[in-house]
Amino acid sequence: MSSANEDGLYQDIQENPEDRAPKLVLADWLQIEKGDDTRAEIIRLLDAYSSDVPHAEGAAIARRLYHLIPTKISSHVTVRAEDVDRLLQEHQRSLQSVKVTEVPADTQEIEELLSRLRAFPFLTHVELVLDANNLDILQSLAEGFFARLLRHFPCLELSFLNGRRILDWTEIGTDTAKQLEQDLDTTDLFTGDPLFQVSDFARALMHNEERFVRPVNRRSATPEILHLLRLRVRDLGFTEPPTTTELFARARKFGLELCPPETALLLRLENNDQPSGWDYVGMESVTDPLDRPGIFRIGRAAYDNTRLLGGHYASPRTLWNLDQQVIFRLCKPCLPAGRSDS
């Protein structure tokens, strides 16, 4: 392929970001003529992920793309939403990770922006920061907006201007229950102080053999990418404090699932920039030795930034404050829309 033909191919991708053909031609050329197997694989994986494949295959693709994101992202760029076209001219052939700021808090404009970002053929990780601190989450859930977002990029994050993250993802199934607890007991190399503060209630829940240890150990043999949605209780349309049963039933009504119990531990280990306060993980309750039902919560102390893992009493009748922030899993059949486990 001549230089002129290569330029034309990238231009075609830029002008028709949803067209699969030029991207697959580029992948073949990169592998056969350039010996660039990694970038060729990224293009093909992104193409396969955006196609209508079964959930299990889509989850495997998402995990492979996650591991192709460079540890030290030299091609990571931060740009305002209005400057994406300029970014295309400068970084189309190299960009793998981008943070886009000042994104209009409008679902249609967000989807149009993500479609435009597909003109970057090697882009695997996208972080969007809205220009506001609110979004009609209830309406967005009803319309399947969040599930549709994942059709563009499996490694996608969405945050409000104030830093509150709405859409997130993590890798699950890589560690046993014992390994997770050992990681949470890590100390600072210089001071010897613990890096995380784990409450007694949380630790008791972690030691429940039937409801925590065994399920976590079983999943440790089958890693996958977990897509998460953070929302306030009121975002699900509640005007009065719901019970745990009512809250979880409403979440399921809008296509959300409860998280595996180790989700909180993974997020606690990974998330170093959580705003102060607590995030509660929507999950099946686990009991402590006194038979008290609880779920996990993660937080950060405002006074010294200590990263916290706590337990929260959660019986079926426990009432939830409307402003409590809860993490749910995006439902498997919605990853992306139209996929299923069959």
Contacts in CASP RR format, 6 or more apart in sequence:
PFRMAT RR
TARGET T0000
AUTHOR 0000-0000-0000
METHOD contacts of the structure
MODEL  1
MSSANEDGLYQDIQENPEDRAPKLVLADWLQIEKGDDTRAEIIRLLDAYS
SDVPHAEGAAIARRLYHLIPTKISSHVTVRAEDVDRLLQEHQRSLQSVKV
TEVPADTQEIEELLSRLRAFPFLTHVELVLDANNLDILQSLAEGFFARLL
RHFPCLELSFLNGRRILDWTEIGTDTAKQLEQDLDTTDLFTGDPLFQVSD
FARALMHNEERFVRPVNRRSATPEILHLLRLRVRDLGFTEPPTTTELFAR
ARKFGLELCPPETALLLRLENNDQPSGWDYVGMESVTDPLDRPGIFRIGR
AAYDNTRLLGGHYASPRTLWNLDQQVIFRLCKPCLPAGRSDS
1 9 0 8 1.000
1 29 0 8 1.000
1 33 0 8 1.000
6 29 0 8 1.000
9 22 0 8 1.000
9 25 0 8 1.000
9 26 0 8 1.000
9 29 0 8 1.000
10 26 0 8 1.000
10 92 0 8 1.000
10 93 0 8 1.000
10 121 0 8 1.000
12 19 0 8 1.000
12 22 0 8 1.000
13 19 0 8 1.000
13 22 0 8 1.000
13 23 0 8 1.000
13 26 0 8 1.000
13 92 0 8 1.000
13 119 0 8 1.000
13 121 0 8 1.000
14 88 0 8 1.000
14 92 0 8 1.000
14 119 0 8 1.000
16 22 0 8 1.000
17 115 0 8 1.000
17 116 0 8 1.000
17 117 0 8 1.000
17 118 0 8 1.000
17 119 0 8 1.000
18 115 0 8 1.000
18 118 0 8 1.000
20 47 0 8 1.000
23 43 0 8 1.000
23 46 0 8 1.000
23 47 0 8 1.000
23 121 0 8 1.000
24 43 0 8 1.000
24 44 0 8 1.000
24 47 0 8 1.000
26 43 0 8 1.000
26 121 0 8 1.000
27 39 0 8 1.000
27 40 0 8 1.000
27 41 0 8 1.000
27 43 0 8 1.000
27 44 0 8 1.000
27 47 0 8 1.000
28 40 0 8 1.000
30 36 0 8 1.000
30 39 0 8 1.000
30 40 0 8 1.000
30 43 0 8 1.000
31 37 0 8 1.000
31 40 0 8 1.000
38 68 0 8 1.000
39 122 0 8 1.000
41 64 0 8 1.000
41 68 0 8 1.000
42 65 0 8 1.000
42 68 0 8 1.000
42 96 0 8 1.000
42 121 0 8 1.000
42 122 0 8 1.000
42 124 0 8 1.000
43 121 0 8 1.000
43 122 0 8 1.000
45 61 0 8 1.000
45 64 0 8 1.000
45 65 0 8 1.000
45 68 0 8 1.000
46 65 0 8 1.000
46 121 0 8 1.000
46 123 0 8 1.000
46 124 0 8 1.000
46 153 0 8 1.000
48 57 0 8 1.000
48 58 0 8 1.000
48 61 0 8 1.000
49 58 0 8 1.000
49 61 0 8 1.000
49 62 0 8 1.000
49 65 0 8 1.000
49 154 0 8 1.000
50 118 0 8 1.000
50 151 0 8 1.000
50 152 0 8 1.000
50 336 0 8 1.000
52 338 0 8 1.000
52 339 0 8 1.000
53 61 0 8 1.000
53 339 0 8 1.000
54 339 0 8 1.000
54 340 0 8 1.000
54 341 0 8 1.000
54 342 0 8 1.000
55 332 0 8 1.000
55 333 0 8 1.000
55 335 0 8 1.000
55 339 0 8 1.000
55 340 0 8 1.000
55 341 0 8 1.000
56 341 0 8 1.000
58 154 0 8 1.000
58 335 0 8 1.000
58 339 0 8 1.000
59 224 0 8 1.000
59 225 0 8 1.000
59 335 0 8 1.000
60 224 0 8 1.000
61 154 0 8 1.000
62 154 0 8 1.000
62 155 0 8 1.000
62 169 0 8 1.000
62 224 0 8 1.000
62 225 0 8 1.000
63 171 0 8 1.000
63 223 0 8 1.000
63 224 0 8 1.000
63 225 0 8 1.000
65 124 0 8 1.000
65 154 0 8 1.000
65 155 0 8 1.000
66 124 0 8 1.000
66 154 0 8 1.000
66 155 0 8 1.000
66 169 0 8 1.000
66 171 0 8 1.000
66 225 0 8 1.000
68 124 0 8 1.000
69 96 0 8 1.000
69 97 0 8 1.000
69 124 0 8 1.000
69 125 0 8 1.000
69 155 0 8 1.000
70 96 0 8 1.000
70 97 0 8 1.000
73 96 0 8 1.000
73 97 0 8 1.000
73 125 0 8 1.000
75 91 0 8 1.000
75 94 0 8 1.000
75 95 0 8 1.000
75 96 0 8 1.000
75 97 0 8 1.000
76 96 0 8 1.000
76 97 0 8 1.000
76 98 0 8 1.000
76 99 0 8 1.000
77 87 0 8 1.000
77 91 0 8 1.000
77 95 0 8 1.000
77 97 0 8 1.000
77 98 0 8 1.000
77 99 0 8 1.000
78 98 0 8 1.000
78 99 0 8 1.000
78 100 0 8 1.000
78 101 0 8 1.000
79 86 0 8 1.000
79 87 0 8 1.000
79 98 0 8 1.000
79 99 0 8 1.000
79 100 0 8 1.000
79 101 0 8 1.000
80 100 0 8 1.000
80 101 0 8 1.000
80 102 0 8 1.000
81 100 0 8 1.000
81 101 0 8 1.000
81 102 0 8 1.000
81 103 0 8 1.000
81 104 0 8 1.000
81 113 0 8 1.000
81 131 0 8 1.000
82 102 0 8 1.000
84 100 0 8 1.000
84 113 0 8 1.000
84 116 0 8 1.000
84 117 0 8 1.000
85 116 0 8 1.000
87 95 0 8 1.000
87 98 0 8 1.000
88 119 0 8 1.000
88 120 0 8 1.000
91 120 0 8 1.000
92 119 0 8 1.000
92 120 0 8 1.000
92 121 0 8 1.000
93 122 0 8 1.000
94 122 0 8 1.000
95 120 0 8 1.000
95 122 0 8 1.000
95 123 0 8 1.000
96 122 0 8 1.000
96 123 0 8 1.000
96 124 0 8 1.000
96 125 0 8 1.000
97 123 0 8 1.000
97 124 0 8 1.000
97 125 0 8 1.000
97 126 0 8 1.000
98 117 0 8 1.000
98 120 0 8 1.000
98 123 0 8 1.000
98 125 0 8 1.000
98 126 0 8 1.000
98 127 0 8 1.000
99 127 0 8 1.000
99 128 0 8 1.000
99 129 0 8 1.000
100 113 0 8 1.000
100 117 0 8 1.000
100 126 0 8 1.000
100 127 0 8 1.000
100 128 0 8 1.000
100 129 0 8 1.000
101 129 0 8 1.000
101 131 0 8 1.000
102 129 0 8 1.000
102 131 0 8 1.000
103 109 0 8 1.000
103 110 0 8 1.000
103 113 0 8 1.000
103 128 0 8 1.000
103 129 0 8 1.000
103 130 0 8 1.000
103 131 0 8 1.000
104 110 0 8 1.000
104 130 0 8 1.000
104 131 0 8 1.000
105 130 0 8 1.000
105 131 0 8 1.000
105 132 0 8 1.000
105 134 0 8 1.000
105 135 0 8 1.000
107 135 0 8 1.000
107 136 0 8 1.000
107 140 0 8 1.000
107 143 0 8 1.000
107 145 0 8 1.000
110 128 0 8 1.000
110 149 0 8 1.000
110 158 0 8 1.000
111 145 0 8 1.000
111 148 0 8 1.000
111 149 0 8 1.000
113 128 0 8 1.000
114 126 0 8 1.000
114 128 0 8 1.000
114 149 0 8 1.000
114 152 0 8 1.000
114 153 0 8 1.000
114 156 0 8 1.000
115 152 0 8 1.000
117 123 0 8 1.000
117 126 0 8 1.000
117 152 0 8 1.000
117 153 0 8 1.000
118 152 0 8 1.000
123 153 0 8 1.000
124 153 0 8 1.000
124 155 0 8 1.000
125 153 0 8 1.000
125 155 0 8 1.000
125 156 0 8 1.000
126 152 0 8 1.000
126 153 0 8 1.000
126 155 0 8 1.000
126 156 0 8 1.000
126 157 0 8 1.000
127 156 0 8 1.000
127 157 0 8 1.000
127 158 0 8 1.000
127 159 0 8 1.000
128 156 0 8 1.000
128 157 0 8 1.000
128 158 0 8 1.000
128 159 0 8 1.000
129 159 0 8 1.000
129 160 0 8 1.000
129 161 0 8 1.000
129 163 0 8 1.000
130 158 0 8 1.000
130 159 0 8 1.000
130 160 0 8 1.000
130 161 0 8 1.000
131 161 0 8 1.000
132 160 0 8 1.000
132 161 0 8 1.000
133 160 0 8 1.000
133 161 0 8 1.000
133 162 0 8 1.000
133 164 0 8 1.000
134 160 0 8 1.000
135 160 0 8 1.000
135 166 0 8 1.000
137 166 0 8 1.000
137 231 0 8 1.000
137 235 0 8 1.000
137 236 0 8 1.000
138 235 0 8 1.000
138 236 0 8 1.000
138 237 0 8 1.000
138 254 0 8 1.000
140 146 0 8 1.000
141 236 0 8 1.000
141 254 0 8 1.000
141 255 0 8 1.000
141 256 0 8 1.000
142 254 0 8 1.000
144 334 0 8 1.000
144 337 0 8 1.000
146 167 0 8 1.000
146 229 0 8 1.000
146 330 0 8 1.000
146 334 0 8 1.000
147 330 0 8 1.000
147 331 0 8 1.000
147 334 0 8 1.000
147 335 0 8 1.000
147 336 0 8 1.000
147 337 0 8 1.000
148 336 0 8 1.000
148 337 0 8 1.000
149 156 0 8 1.000
149 158 0 8 1.000
149 167 0 8 1.000
150 156 0 8 1.000
150 227 0 8 1.000
150 330 0 8 1.000
150 334 0 8 1.000
150 335 0 8 1.000
150 336 0 8 1.000
151 336 0 8 1.000
151 337 0 8 1.000
154 169 0 8 1.000
154 225 0 8 1.000
154 227 0 8 1.000
155 169 0 8 1.000
155 225 0 8 1.000
156 167 0 8 1.000
156 169 0 8 1.000
157 165 0 8 1.000
157 167 0 8 1.000
157 168 0 8 1.000
157 169 0 8 1.000
158 165 0 8 1.000
158 166 0 8 1.000
158 167 0 8 1.000
159 165 0 8 1.000
159 166 0 8 1.000
160 166 0 8 1.000
162 275 0 8 1.000
163 275 0 8 1.000
164 230 0 8 1.000
164 275 0 8 1.000
164 325 0 8 1.000
165 230 0 8 1.000
166 229 0 8 1.000
166 230 0 8 1.000
166 231 0 8 1.000
167 227 0 8 1.000
167 228 0 8 1.000
167 229 0 8 1.000
167 230 0 8 1.000
168 227 0 8 1.000
168 228 0 8 1.000
168 229 0 8 1.000
168 230 0 8 1.000
168 267 0 8 1.000
169 225 0 8 1.000
169 226 0 8 1.000
169 227 0 8 1.000
169 228 0 8 1.000
170 225 0 8 1.000
170 226 0 8 1.000
170 228 0 8 1.000
170 263 0 8 1.000
170 266 0 8 1.000
170 267 0 8 1.000
170 270 0 8 1.000
171 223 0 8 1.000
171 224 0 8 1.000
171 225 0 8 1.000
171 226 0 8 1.000
171 266 0 8 1.000
172 219 0 8 1.000
172 223 0 8 1.000
172 224 0 8 1.000
172 225 0 8 1.000
172 226 0 8 1.000
172 260 0 8 1.000
172 262 0 8 1.000
172 263 0 8 1.000
172 266 0 8 1.000
173 216 0 8 1.000
173 219 0 8 1.000
173 220 0 8 1.000
173 221 0 8 1.000
173 222 0 8 1.000
173 223 0 8 1.000
173 224 0 8 1.000
173 262 0 8 1.000
174 220 0 8 1.000
174 223 0 8 1.000
175 183 0 8 1.000
175 216 0 8 1.000
175 220 0 8 1.000
175 262 0 8 1.000
176 216 0 8 1.000
176 217 0 8 1.000
176 220 0 8 1.000
177 206 0 8 1.000
177 212 0 8 1.000
177 213 0 8 1.000
177 216 0 8 1.000
177 217 0 8 1.000
177 262 0 8 1.000
180 206 0 8 1.000
180 216 0 8 1.000
180 262 0 8 1.000
180 265 0 8 1.000
180 266 0 8 1.000
180 269 0 8 1.000
181 203 0 8 1.000
181 206 0 8 1.000
181 265 0 8 1.000
183 269 0 8 1.000
184 196 0 8 1.000
184 198 0 8 1.000
184 265 0 8 1.000
184 268 0 8 1.000
184 269 0 8 1.000
184 309 0 8 1.000
185 194 0 8 1.000
185 196 0 8 1.000
185 198 0 8 1.000
186 194 0 8 1.000
186 195 0 8 1.000
186 196 0 8 1.000
187 193 0 8 1.000
187 194 0 8 1.000
187 195 0 8 1.000
188 194 0 8 1.000
188 195 0 8 1.000
195 307 0 8 1.000
196 268 0 8 1.000
196 269 0 8 1.000
196 306 0 8 1.000
196 307 0 8 1.000
196 308 0 8 1.000
196 309 0 8 1.000
197 301 0 8 1.000
197 306 0 8 1.000
197 307 0 8 1.000
197 308 0 8 1.000
197 309 0 8 1.000
198 308 0 8 1.000
198 309 0 8 1.000
198 310 0 8 1.000
199 308 0 8 1.000
199 309 0 8 1.000
199 310 0 8 1.000
199 311 0 8 1.000
201 288 0 8 1.000
201 292 0 8 1.000
201 294 0 8 1.000
201 310 0 8 1.000
201 311 0 8 1.000
201 313 0 8 1.000
202 296 0 8 1.000
202 309 0 8 1.000
202 310 0 8 1.000
202 311 0 8 1.000
204 288 0 8 1.000
204 289 0 8 1.000
205 212 0 8 1.000
205 261 0 8 1.000
205 286 0 8 1.000
205 287 0 8 1.000
205 288 0 8 1.000
205 294 0 8 1.000
205 296 0 8 1.000
205 311 0 8 1.000
206 212 0 8 1.000
206 213 0 8 1.000
206 265 0 8 1.000
207 213 0 8 1.000
208 286 0 8 1.000
208 287 0 8 1.000
208 288 0 8 1.000
211 261 0 8 1.000
211 284 0 8 1.000
211 286 0 8 1.000
211 287 0 8 1.000
212 261 0 8 1.000
212 262 0 8 1.000
212 286 0 8 1.000
215 260 0 8 1.000
215 261 0 8 1.000
216 260 0 8 1.000
216 261 0 8 1.000
216 262 0 8 1.000
219 260 0 8 1.000
219 262 0 8 1.000
226 259 0 8 1.000
226 260 0 8 1.000
226 263 0 8 1.000
226 329 0 8 1.000
227 329 0 8 1.000
227 330 0 8 1.000
227 335 0 8 1.000
228 259 0 8 1.000
228 263 0 8 1.000
228 267 0 8 1.000
228 327 0 8 1.000
228 328 0 8 1.000
228 329 0 8 1.000
228 330 0 8 1.000
229 256 0 8 1.000
229 327 0 8 1.000
229 328 0 8 1.000
229 329 0 8 1.000
229 330 0 8 1.000
230 279 0 8 1.000
230 325 0 8 1.000
230 326 0 8 1.000
230 327 0 8 1.000
231 325 0 8 1.000
231 326 0 8 1.000
231 328 0 8 1.000
232 322 0 8 1.000
232 323 0 8 1.000
232 324 0 8 1.000
232 325 0 8 1.000
232 326 0 8 1.000
233 241 0 8 1.000
233 242 0 8 1.000
233 247 0 8 1.000
233 320 0 8 1.000
233 321 0 8 1.000
233 322 0 8 1.000
233 323 0 8 1.000
233 324 0 8 1.000
233 326 0 8 1.000
234 322 0 8 1.000
234 323 0 8 1.000
236 247 0 8 1.000
236 250 0 8 1.000
236 251 0 8 1.000
236 254 0 8 1.000
237 250 0 8 1.000
238 246 0 8 1.000
238 247 0 8 1.000
238 250 0 8 1.000
238 322 0 8 1.000
239 322 0 8 1.000
240 322 0 8 1.000
241 319 0 8 1.000
241 320 0 8 1.000
241 321 0 8 1.000
241 322 0 8 1.000
242 250 0 8 1.000
242 319 0 8 1.000
242 320 0 8 1.000
243 316 0 8 1.000
243 317 0 8 1.000
243 318 0 8 1.000
243 319 0 8 1.000
243 320 0 8 1.000
244 285 0 8 1.000
244 314 0 8 1.000
244 315 0 8 1.000
244 316 0 8 1.000
244 317 0 8 1.000
244 318 0 8 1.000
244 320 0 8 1.000
245 316 0 8 1.000
245 317 0 8 1.000
247 320 0 8 1.000
247 326 0 8 1.000
248 258 0 8 1.000
248 282 0 8 1.000
251 257 0 8 1.000
251 258 0 8 1.000
251 282 0 8 1.000
251 326 0 8 1.000
251 328 0 8 1.000
255 330 0 8 1.000
255 331 0 8 1.000
255 334 0 8 1.000
256 328 0 8 1.000
256 329 0 8 1.000
256 330 0 8 1.000
256 331 0 8 1.000
257 328 0 8 1.000
257 329 0 8 1.000
257 330 0 8 1.000
257 331 0 8 1.000
257 332 0 8 1.000
258 282 0 8 1.000
258 283 0 8 1.000
258 284 0 8 1.000
258 328 0 8 1.000
258 329 0 8 1.000
259 281 0 8 1.000
259 282 0 8 1.000
259 283 0 8 1.000
259 327 0 8 1.000
259 328 0 8 1.000
259 329 0 8 1.000
260 283 0 8 1.000
260 329 0 8 1.000
261 281 0 8 1.000
261 283 0 8 1.000
261 284 0 8 1.000
261 286 0 8 1.000
261 296 0 8 1.000
263 281 0 8 1.000
263 283 0 8 1.000
263 296 0 8 1.000
263 327 0 8 1.000
263 329 0 8 1.000
264 281 0 8 1.000
264 283 0 8 1.000
264 295 0 8 1.000
264 296 0 8 1.000
264 297 0 8 1.000
264 298 0 8 1.000
264 309 0 8 1.000
264 327 0 8 1.000
265 296 0 8 1.000
265 309 0 8 1.000
267 279 0 8 1.000
267 281 0 8 1.000
267 298 0 8 1.000
267 327 0 8 1.000
268 298 0 8 1.000
268 299 0 8 1.000
268 307 0 8 1.000
268 308 0 8 1.000
268 309 0 8 1.000
271 298 0 8 1.000
271 307 0 8 1.000
272 307 0 8 1.000
274 298 0 8 1.000
274 299 0 8 1.000
274 300 0 8 1.000
274 307 0 8 1.000
275 300 0 8 1.000
276 299 0 8 1.000
276 300 0 8 1.000
276 301 0 8 1.000
276 302 0 8 1.000
277 299 0 8 1.000
277 300 0 8 1.000
277 302 0 8 1.000
278 297 0 8 1.000
278 298 0 8 1.000
278 299 0 8 1.000
278 308 0 8 1.000
278 324 0 8 1.000
278 325 0 8 1.000
279 297 0 8 1.000
279 298 0 8 1.000
279 299 0 8 1.000
279 325 0 8 1.000
279 326 0 8 1.000
279 327 0 8 1.000
280 295 0 8 1.000
280 296 0 8 1.000
280 297 0 8 1.000
280 312 0 8 1.000
280 324 0 8 1.000
280 325 0 8 1.000
280 326 0 8 1.000
280 327 0 8 1.000
281 295 0 8 1.000
281 296 0 8 1.000
281 297 0 8 1.000
281 298 0 8 1.000
281 326 0 8 1.000
281 327 0 8 1.000
282 295 0 8 1.000
282 326 0 8 1.000
282 327 0 8 1.000
282 328 0 8 1.000
283 295 0 8 1.000
283 296 0 8 1.000
285 293 0 8 1.000
285 294 0 8 1.000
285 295 0 8 1.000
285 314 0 8 1.000
285 315 0 8 1.000
286 293 0 8 1.000
286 294 0 8 1.000
286 295 0 8 1.000
287 293 0 8 1.000
287 294 0 8 1.000
288 294 0 8 1.000
292 313 0 8 1.000
293 313 0 8 1.000
293 314 0 8 1.000
293 315 0 8 1.000
294 311 0 8 1.000
294 312 0 8 1.000
294 313 0 8 1.000
294 314 0 8 1.000
295 311 0 8 1.000
295 312 0 8 1.000
295 314 0 8 1.000
296 309 0 8 1.000
296 310 0 8 1.000
296 311 0 8 1.000
296 312 0 8 1.000
297 309 0 8 1.000
297 310 0 8 1.000
297 311 0 8 1.000
297 312 0 8 1.000
298 307 0 8 1.000
298 308 0 8 1.000
298 309 0 8 1.000
298 310 0 8 1.000
299 307 0 8 1.000
299 308 0 8 1.000
299 309 0 8 1.000
299 310 0 8 1.000
300 306 0 8 1.000
300 307 0 8 1.000
300 308 0 8 1.000
301 308 0 8 1.000
320 326 0 8 1.000
332 339 0 8 1.000
332 340 0 8 1.000
332 341 0 8 1.000
333 339 0 8 1.000
333 340 0 8 1.000
333 341 0 8 1.000
END
